[in-house]
């Protein structure tokens, strides 16, 4: 009889453990669903980051929206000397003076046609998007797509970046976009992005 009692006791304990394990998995699944916006749209977060600030923001936005992530990499990476905005002869200064300059991009998106909503991130340079973003906008057919700029800045607004990008992709719907602080929360990004998803 004692042997039979031990088997019942073990079965009860195992049943309780399985129940709690299942509840923990379900709770974690629900938390993950709550942390990511649910959408039936195919979404991309593409970004150019010179110092890593925009990259961290793009990664948070991608996680918050469940979007694919793509880094826009310059064919020739920028050095800190290239980024010296106080030097009128630095690479970035010269590129931004010439609105027709198009820095080459080292990589490409093979399936751009599959995306419906594209968030495009960048640091604000001279009150607008860097020239490499113009190269990106001219590299793909954005017809019928929603394009939403987002930016990081040391204090400058996003300016006319959305309007500039719209002129490069006239058959897309390009929104004004928003400039975020480097430490913006994932929840704030999720709430902001929900308008287009």
N, C-alpha and C positions, 0 to 999 in steps of 0.2 A: 504494500500500500504506500509506503514511504517513497518508493521508486516512482510510482505513478504520480504522486503529489509533486515530485521534483520536475517531472516532464511537463505537467500543467504549469507549474511556476515558470519554467524556462520559456514555454510558449507564450505566456502572458507578457513576460519581460521582452521577448523578441517582438511581439506585436506592438508593444508600446514604443520600442525603439524605431520600428519601421514607420509607425504613425508620426512620431516626432521628426524623423528624417524626411518624410514626405512633406510635412508642413514647412520645414525649413527650406526645402528646394522650391516649393510653391511660393513662399514669401520672397525668396531671392529673385525668382522669375518675375513676380509682380513688381518688385522694386526696379528691376532692369527695364521693364516695360514703361514704368512711370518716368524713369530718367531719360528715356528717349522718346521723341515725338513719333507718333505712329502716323504714317502717310502712305498712300498708295502711289505717290509720285516717285520717280527715280531722281535722286538728288545728288549733286556734286558740290563739294567745297574745294575750290582751286585757289591757290595762294602763292604769292611771291613774298619771301621774307629775307631781308638783308642781314638782320642781326639775331633772328630767332624769336622776336617778340610777336610778329604776325603769325609765325608758325604755331606757337603755343595757343594763340587765340583760335586759329583755324582748327587745330586738333580738338579743342573744347567744343567748337561749333559742330564739327563732324560727329563727335560723340553725342551731343545733345539732339541732333537731328537724325542720326542713323545714316548720314550721307557718306558716300565714297570720298576719299581725300586724295588730292593731287597737288604736288608741289611744282610750281612753275620755276624751273631751274635755268638761270642764264648760262649760255654756252661758255662765257668767260665769267667766272664768279667775281663778285665785287670784293675788293679789299677795303680795309678801313681808310686807306688813303683815297680810294675811289669814292667813298661815301662822305668825304669831308665837305660839307655844304658851305663852309666858310671860305673854301678855296675855289675861286671862280674858274680855275682851270682843272678841277678834279673831274673825273669821268662822269659822275652823276650830275655835276653842275653843267657840263657841256651837253650831255644828253638831254637834260631838261630845258636847256635854252632853245634847242632845235625840236619843235613840235612834230617834225616829220621823221625824227630819228627812231629807228626800230632795232633795239638790241636783239640778238639772236637767242632763241630758246633751245636748250639742249635736249629736251624730251617732248613727247606729245601724247595726247589722249587718243587712243584708237577708236573708242566707242562714244564719241561726243554726241552722236545722233540719238543715243538712248536716254539722255538726260533731259528732264523737263524743267527743272529748277537748278540754277547754278549760282552759288554764292562765290564771289570773287574777292579775295582779300589781298591787301597790300599796305605797306607803310605810306603815309602821305609825304610826298616830296614836292616842295614848292607849291603847296596848296592844291595838289591834284594827284592823280594816279601816276606811278612811275611809267616811263616809256615802255618798259617790258610788258606792262599790262596792255598797252596799245598793240604791241606785237601779238599778244595772246588773242585779243579781240578780233584781229584781222586774220588769224590763223584758222578759224573755224566758222561754220555756218550756224549762227545762233537763231535762225528763223523760227518763230513761234515759241521760243524759249523765254522763260522768266529769268532775268539776270539781276542779282542783288549784290551791289558792292558793299564791302565792309572794310574798315581800315583801322590802323593804329597810328598814333601820332604823339610827338612830344608836346603838342599844344595846338597844332594847326587843325582847322576843320577839314572835312572831306571835300569841301569846295564844290567845284563843278564836275567832279569825277564821273558821276552818273550820267550827266549830260554828254560829256566827252565820249564815254563808252557807248552811249546810245547812238551817237553819230557814226561810230565805227561798226555798229551792228543794227542798222535801221529796221530790220525785220524782227527784232527781238523786242521784248518789253523790259527795258532797263530802268530800275528804280533808283531813287536818289541815294539810298544806302545810309550807312551810319558809321561814325568813328567811335571806337570803344577804347576805354582805358585798358591797360595791359592786364589788370587783375579782375576783369569782368567775370562774373560767375557763370557757370554752365546753365543755371536756372534762368538767368537774365537773357542769355543767348537763346535758350529754348523758347522763351516767351516772345522775344523779338522775331525769331524765324517763323513762328507759327502762322503769321499772316500769309505767308506764301506756300505753306504746306497744308 
